[in-house]
Amino acid sequence: MEHVPALDEPLKKSLGPATAKVMAEALDLHTVGDLLHHYPRRYAERGELTTLSDLPLDEHVTVVAQVADARVHTFNGAKGRGQRLEVTITDGSGRLQLVFFGKGVHKPHHDLLPGTRAMFSGKVSLFNRRLQLAHPAYELLRGDVAVDTWASALIPIYPATTKLESWKIAKAVDAVLPSATDAVDPLPPALREGRGLAELPDALRLIHRPRTKADVAAARERLKWDEAFVLQVALARRRHADTQLPAVPRRPAADGILTAFDAKLPFTLTDGQTKVSAEIFDDLATDHPMHRLLQGEVGSGKTMVALRAMLAVVDAGGQAAMLAPTEVLAQQHHRSVTEMMGELAEGGMLGGSDRATKVVLLTGSMGAAARRQALLDLVTGEAGIVIGTHALIEDKVKFHDLGLVVVDEQHRFGVEQRDALRGKGKQPPHLLVMTATPIPRTVAMTVFGDLETSVLDQLPAGRSPIASHVVPAADKPHFLARAWERVREEVENGHQAYVVCPRIGDEEDEKKTAKRKPSAEDEAEKRPPLAVLDVAEKLARGPLAGLRIAVLHGRMHPDDKDDVMRRFAAGELDVLVATTVIEVGVNVPNATAMVIMDADRFGVSQLHQLRGRVGRGSAPGLCLLVTEMPEASPARRRLGAVASTLDGFELSRIDLEQRREGDVLGQAQSGVRSSLRVLAVIDDEEVIAAAREEATALVLADPGLEAHPGLRTALDALLSEEREEYLEKG
């Protein structure tokens, strides 16, 4: 009887050590089960020619096409006369050139005759402004040679690499496909039958060797459910475990600091702020820890909501800590919180209100005396609110009674840091996570699925619109000259401006740029990204001569950074030339213009964040996106999308559609072996929402998954170390 390998059997036993080694190195596939879960990316139909008109530069592709012509050219090279074979292939939508050199010419010259159909695999490069594949691997599709190794009418095209072509992966899958019979099903039978989903062994067979498109659809539908459901069960178990933890309920006093604060507000809260505050106060009043994600548009007033939550906890006798990702942002928050609170932030001082508390700042670069005082204020409970960087997490920092932790810009904090803060309360503190990067609902359910979500999507009254324009510096240099004129006009009208550059421009920076592998777009323009120090100097000597210009970047001394920000906020500077250190939280209402140099080098959400620094006062904002990218490039299309809408949720959707899923779901999700292989977080909203509902109900009924051994096995596989880290992002 033929040997059917077990799913956990190493690949070298079924495929031999050489193939197994390449599988492990190139695709991170180690066991039979890993290979069965390496699904085809798409399928080519035997009678159909795949599209060559839309090939991505610098990516490894597999195409099915027909040879249009093939010619050998003789040339004189450094080592004497040589030969080059140029083959043009077509698919009806476009043409692509293949090129073979030297001794590698003879076999393809014999094989690739006009009219021959084949699968070609290689990396797409650019030569003389035309796309080409140099020395591609190929497999002929005629007679019995290759097509019949697939019994189906659909040819699976696998995610492949230079070392391992799609058809070799297909042959390896053939060798292990019988093992699919042993796949343990993670879905409870009632769920599977209730939703009419295929059984797992059938789904694995159908995804690898479909006969029809309906087979592919049935297999994908089933495998999407596996991914969505197992992930949502992991998140539901975390949520359930959190509800089992004890926490001190924090209810604001009837006539305490929160009431006094609300009474002195010079404006009315938006409906969104009122609604979200109510959700937070309900959570704070329960006896298990709040875990809430507060996402809001740039400038929607998240800090106000967070501050009211902190004051509610101070009212209830506890302390609140706000964690910011950078010193610039911590100092900015400290400044704006003390300004908003006025005499309520002067606890224990002359002129302070009798309901006041102390608001202290704690960062790594503080002087010893100020630091000692801040630590003392925390341990005695004198300070009700502390704002700081990760310096708050150090062992030396002790609290009197930590009741709430607010984390700003969540994605910049690791799991260990969050857990370290958790351990500083007498009981686990309540947790409020804020992000200004709008996250579509599906991604929130997938990435931050262990947190309840609140959304602030209204801008407070008095906020001004921001006009955004793309400035094509290469095609129309006079547009850039006009951009600098606009900056001057804003300054002449009593306003201020930011100029943002992707790089600092000091020696350390140069080394990093040199080490970085140039991208296709870098190659296209053959110059390093523009740098703060160079741009500031050129502007001061040229188009902005006479204006008060300063620079701000991450490698400046913290005191210098704070000094520059303070002077800019006070109106003592006209133009701030900065890196993305100003991306979040920086609030200077008088700054109305922003010019982003090499804007194509920033991501969509980053551009949206940066743009949110202007238009924060009553005067309209202006954001100019300067680029040298050609009009037809994806980078220009991306900038056009940013310029066309101020809706962060719409932009995050565009961002997701333009990027791979892996970039979206964070570090542990990137790389070849993401746990999401068929589930697309944007398109599969219904599956994710339904899986979340089913998972929540199942975990409520059986938190230990005693009755679901198959699901437990799948969960163990999902929660390897890197997966744990990804899941604990919330």
Buried (B, 14 or more C-beta within 10 A) or exposed (E): EEEBBEBEBBBBBBBEEEBBBBBBEBBEBBBBBBBBBBBBBEBBEEEEBBEBEEBEBEEBBBBBBBBBBBEEEEEEEEEEEBBBBBBBBBBEEBBBBBBBBEEBBEEBBEBBEEEBBBBBBBBBBEEEEEBBBBBBBBBBBEEEEBBEEBEBBBBBBBBBBEBBBBBBBBBBBBBBBBBBEBBBBBBBEEBBEEBEBBBBBBBBBBBBBBEEEEBBEBBBBBBBBBBBBBBBBBBBBBBBEBBEEEBBEBEBBEEBBBBBBEEEEEEEBBEBBEBBBEBBBEBBBEEBBBBBBBBBBBBBBBBBBBBBBBBBBBBBBBBBBBBBBBBBBBBBBBBBBBEBBBBBBBBEEEEBBEBBBBBBBBBBEBEEEEBEBBBEBBBEBBBBBBBBBBBBBEEEBEBBBBBBBBBBBBBBBEBEBBEBBBEBBBBBBBBBBBBBBBBBBBBBBBBBBBBBBBBBBBBBEEBBEBBBBBBBBEEEEEBBEEBBEBBBEBBEEEBBBBBBBBBBBEEEBBEEBEEEEEEBBBEBBEEBBBBBBBBBBEBBEEBBEEBBBBBBBEEBEBEEBBBBBBBBBEBEBBBBBBBBBBBBBBBBBBBBBBBBBBBBBBBBBBBBBBBBBBBBBEBEBBBBBBBBBBEEBEBBEBBEBBBEEBBBBBBBBBBBEBEEBBBBBEEBBBEEBBBBBBBBBBEBBEBBBBBBEBBBEBBEEEEEBEEBEBBBBBBEBBBEEBBEBBBBBB
